[in-house]
């Protein structure tokens, strides 16, 4: 049975914002653009062979999740860059950046669960599907991540 897929551009337009938000929360502002491009290049290559089009959002977020993991693994092999002269961010952007920096310091499973839940606004069922695991594990990872963040920000 043939699967009817929307044109790739329509698929991209429908999901690019949430994929970018997820990647920015997962890997940071500097790596999000590269991960975004790699995500949609991989999706473009695989798109014609898709067997099930019932959850394209979950499918592309799974690809984004894997690209984010690749980026985190790659960071461990790269030298630390020298300090840059920062732009003068607004206090809100500075606080938001600090929050997401705290999220990036969480253990990998918690970091991905928190980012999928809050940056991509996925229900726990979808968080489990994208990150791999059960809905209960997704809930636990989000709860543990939030607990750690609350403790860090209470100091």
C-alpha positions in Angstrom: 0.0 0.0 0.0 1.5 3.3 -1.0 1.8 6.1 1.5 0.6 9.5 0.5 3.1 12.1 1.8 2.7 15.9 1.5 5.3 17.7 -0.6 8.5 17.9 1.4 8.4 21.7 1.4 5.0 21.6 3.1 6.3 19.1 5.6 9.3 21.3 6.3 7.1 24.4 6.7 4.9 22.6 9.2 7.7 21.3 11.5 10.7 23.6 11.2 9.8 26.0 14.1 9.4 23.2 16.7 12.4 21.3 15.4 14.5 24.5 15.7 13.2 25.2 19.2 14.0 21.7 20.3 17.5 21.8 18.8 18.3 25.3 20.3 17.2 24.0 23.7 19.2 20.8 23.3 22.5 21.9 21.7 22.5 25.7 22.2 22.3 28.7 19.9 25.7 28.0 18.1 25.1 24.4 17.1 21.3 24.6 16.5 21.6 25.8 12.9 24.0 23.0 11.9 21.8 20.4 13.6 18.7 21.8 11.9 20.3 21.5 8.5 21.5 18.0 9.2 18.1 17.0 10.5 16.2 18.1 7.4 18.9 16.8 5.0 18.5 13.4 6.6 14.7 13.7 6.5 14.8 14.7 2.8 16.9 11.6 2.0 14.6 9.3 3.9 11.3 11.0 3.0 10.5 9.1 -0.2 10.9 5.7 1.4 8.7 6.4 4.4 6.3 3.5 5.1 4.1 5.3 7.6 3.1 8.9 7.5 0.9 8.9 10.5 3.3 10.8 12.8 5.7 12.9 10.7 6.2 15.3 13.7 7.5 12.5 15.9 9.6 11.1 13.0 11.4 14.4 12.4 11.9 15.1 16.1 13.5 11.6 16.4 15.9 12.6 13.7 16.6 15.9 15.5 17.1 14.1 18.8 19.7 11.9 17.2 21.5 14.8 15.6 21.6 16.6 19.0 23.1 13.5 20.5 25.8 13.4 17.7 26.5 17.1 18.5 27.0 16.4 22.2 29.3 13.5 21.4 31.2 15.7 19.0 31.7 18.4 21.7 33.7 15.9 23.8 36.2 15.6 21.0 36.6 19.3 20.2 38.9 21.8 21.9 37.3 24.4 24.0 37.1 27.7 22.1 38.5 30.9 23.5 36.1 33.4 25.0 34.2 35.7 22.6 33.1 39.2 23.2 29.4 38.8 24.1 26.7 40.9 22.5 24.7 42.7 25.1 21.6 40.5 25.5 18.5 41.7 27.2 18.0 40.6 30.8 15.2 38.2 29.6 17.4 36.6 27.0 20.2 36.4 29.5 18.0 34.6 32.0 16.5 32.3 29.3 20.0 31.5 28.1 21.1 30.7 31.6 18.1 28.4 32.1 18.8 26.5 28.9 22.5 26.3 29.8 21.4 24.6 33.0 19.3 22.2 31.0 22.3 21.4 28.8 24.2 20.4 32.0 21.6 17.8 32.9 22.4 14.1 32.3 21.6 13.1 28.7 18.3 11.3 29.3 16.9 14.1 31.5 18.2 16.9 29.2 16.5 15.4 26.1 13.3 14.7 28.0 13.1 18.2 29.4 13.9 19.7 26.0 11.4 17.5 24.2 8.7 18.3 26.8 9.1 22.0 27.1 10.9 23.3 24.0 9.1 21.0 21.5 5.9 21.0 23.6 5.5 17.2 23.2 3.2 15.2 25.5 5.0 12.5 27.5 3.9 9.8 25.1 5.7 11.5 22.3 8.7 12.2 24.5 9.0 8.5 25.1 8.6 7.7 21.5 11.2 10.2 20.3 13.8 9.6 23.1 13.1 5.8 23.3 11.6 4.3 26.3 8.3 4.2 28.1 6.0 7.0 29.0 6.7 6.4 32.7 10.4 6.7 32.1 9.9 10.0 30.2 7.8 11.4 33.1 10.5 10.3 35.5 13.3 11.9 33.4 11.4 15.2 33.2 10.6 15.1 36.9 14.2 14.4 37.9 15.5 17.0 35.5 13.1 19.7 36.8 14.0 18.8 40.4 17.7 19.3 39.6 17.0 22.6 37.8 14.9 23.8 40.8 17.7 22.9 43.2 20.3 24.7 41.1 18.2 27.8 40.7 17.2 27.9 44.3 20.9 28.5 45.3 
